[in-house]
Amino acid sequence: MIILLFLILHWYLSLFGQTFFLHRYSAHKMFTMNKFWEKFFYVFSWIAQGSSYLNARAYAILHRMHHAYSDTEKDPHTPHFFKDVYTMMMHTKRIYNDVLNKRVVVEEKFDRNFPEYPKVDKVADNWFTRIAFGVGYFVFYCFFATHWWMFLLLPIHFLIGPIQGAIVNWAGHKYGYRNFEEGDKSKNTLFWDVLLMGELFQNNHHHAGAKPNFAAKWFEFDPTYPIILFLDKIKVIKLVRVKK
């Protein structure tokens, strides 16, 4: 029971860091926050993702490219040019690393207006730290796992950020329904997206990329949006109002 609770906690903390901070804030600037809270959530997303930490600048650039070139050959993670999700992930990883290490020229319209904390990245984005997180997960399992098969869950912890992103990019552009006819193949995979906290409303999001609520119809529910409204109400963030 403790192991499953730990997995669920890690899954949703990592997911919140990705959807709230990396996606809706870093890539889209759906809301603003002061420097204290920006750095807080920057560090939060690192701790939550742990060994699979994703850099905010590289994430934002790839995601902006994804919107600009959705489901074309220039999309860094469309499922429609790959035979399986693993091949797509490896392709995305290569582009991510090239952008992260500044080995490619990035279009100016993508390469701006995102949070950067090099001192945090110096600690967060190195192999010593990643391995330390991995060892921590393994030690936790050694203490609390009650069956051998539970250790098979460890790879989820090791790669939780990329796994969540891969599910969204694969399923969200292959399986589900469409509310809006966009120039891509984006789909809404679930009506109530409690699994990926709203990220599987890809068709809605591609239709209105600046809207913080990824649900569009009355029967849809984006679990991250009420949290955003709460943080706006207590003035941790300030929503950028989008015309309906």
N, C-alpha and C positions, 0 to 999 in steps of 0.2 A: 504493500500500500504506500509506504514512504517513497519508494522509487517512482511509482506512477504519479504521485503528487509532485515530486521533484521535476519529473519530465513535463508535466502539464504547466507547472510554474515557469520553468525555463522556456517552454514553447511560447507562452503568452507574453512574458516579459521581453523576450527577444523580438517577438512579432510587434509588440507595441513600439519598441525602439525603431523598428524598421518602418512601420506604416505611419506612425505619428511624427517621428523626428526626421528620418532619412527621406521618406517619400513626401509627406504632405508639407513638411517644413523646408527641408534642405533643397529638394528638387523643385517644389511648386510654390513655396512661400505663400501658403494659404492663410497663414497667420504670422504675426510678428511676436517677438519676445525680447526682453532685455538681455544684456550680455551674461548676467549671472545665470539666468534660466537656460540660455543657449548652451553655455558651457556645462551646466548641470545635466541637460539631456544628451549632450555630446558624450559625456563620461558615462551616463546611464546606458546609452546604446552600446557602448563598448563593453561594459560589465555584463549587460544582458546577453550580448552575442558571444562574449568570451573568446573562445578559440577560433571562431568564424567571423571575427570583427570585420565590418565593411566600412571603408572610409567614406565620409560624407561627400567630399568633392567628387570622387570617382563614381559613387552611386548616383549623385545628382546628374552628372554629365551623361552617364549611360541611360538614365531614365529619360532625360530630355531628348536624347537621340532616338530612344524607343518611340516616343510620341511623334517626333518629326518624321520618322521613317517606318512607322508601324507596319509590320508584316511585309516589308520589302527586304531586299538583300542587304541594305544598310542598317537594318534593325539589329541591334546587338543581341537580342534574345527572342526572336520569333520562333515558334515551333515548326513553321511550315517549310523550312529548308533542311530539316534534320530528321533522321529516322527514329530517334529516341531522345528522351529527356537528358540522358547522360551526355550525348554528343552536343546537344544545345548548351548544357552547362559548361562544358570544356571550351566551347567557342566563346561564350560570355566571359569566362575566366581569362582567356587570352586578351580580349579587348579591355577588360577591367584592369588587368595588370599593366597593359601598355599605357592606359590613361593614368593610372595611379603613379607610375614611374616616369611619366612625361616622355614616353618614347614615340608618341605620335602627336601630330598637330591637331588640336581640337578646335572646331569652329568657335569663334568668339561668342556667338549668341548662346552657346551651351556652357562656356567656361567662365562663369561669373555668378556672383550673388548666391553664395553658399557658405556655411560656416567652415572655418579652418582653424585648427589648433595643433600646430606642428609639435609642440611639446607633449601633448597628449598622444599624438600618433607615434611619436618616437618610442613610447612605452607600449602602446596598445598594438601597434602594427609591426611587431617583430616576432620571430620564431620562438624566442625564449618565453615570451609572455603567452603565446598561443599554446605551447607545449605545457606550460605551467597550469593553464586552465584545463587542458586535457587530462593532466595528471590529477588535478583536483576532482574532476568528474569521476575518474576511475576509482580514486580513494573513497569517495562518497559511496559508490556502488559496493566497494569491498566491505564497507561497514553496514550497509542497509539492504543490500540485495538478498532476497530469501530463496531465489531459484537461479540456476545457471543461465536460463534463457534471458533473464533481465539484462545481462551484460551485452546482449545483442542490440539493445537500445542505445548503447553508448555512441555509435556513429551519428545518431541524430543530434546528440549534444555537440559532438565535434564539429559538425557542419550545419548547424541549425539555421544560420542566416541564409546561406546559398540554397539550402533545401526549401525553405519557405519561399524564396524568390523563384525557384524553379517551378514549384507547384503553381504559383500564380501565373507565371509567364507561359507555361505549357497548357494548363487547364483553362486559363482565362482567355486563351486565343484558339481553343479547339472545341470545348465542350460547354453546352448551355444554350441560352436563348439571347435574343437581341431586342432591346427596346428602341434602338436608334440605328439607322443605316449610315454607318461611317465608311470611310474609304479603306477599311482594313477588315480583319476577321475577328475582332474583339467580341467576347461574349460574357454574359453574366452566368456564372456556373451554379450559384446557389441563390435561393430567395432570402434566406437569413444566413449571412455569412459569419457564423460564429467560429468557424474553423480558421479563417485567415483574417478576421477582424475587418472585413469590408473589402479586402484586396481582390476578391474574386468577382467584384462588380466591374470588370474590365470594360465592358461596353459602355456602361454609364459613365465611367471615368474618362474614357477616350472621347466621349461626346462633350463632356463639360469638365475639362482638366483642371480648372481652377476651383471647382466646388469642393468644400471640405466634407460634405456628406455624399458618400459614394452610392447610396441608395437613391433611386429616382421615382419609383412607383410606391403606392400605398402599402403594398404587400411585402416590400423589401426592407431589410434592416441592416444597417451598418453599425456594428457595436462600438467602433472608435468614435463616431460622431458625438454621442452623448458625453463622452469623456472630454472631447474638445470643447463642447459647450460649457461644461463645468469649469474647465481650466480658464476659459474666457470669462466666465462669471466671477471667478475669484481673482481675476487679473494676473494670472500667471502668463497668459498669452492674450493677444488681441486679434480677433478674427478680422480678416480682410473681407469686407462684405461684397458678395458677388451678386450681380443682378440676375434675377430669376428669369 
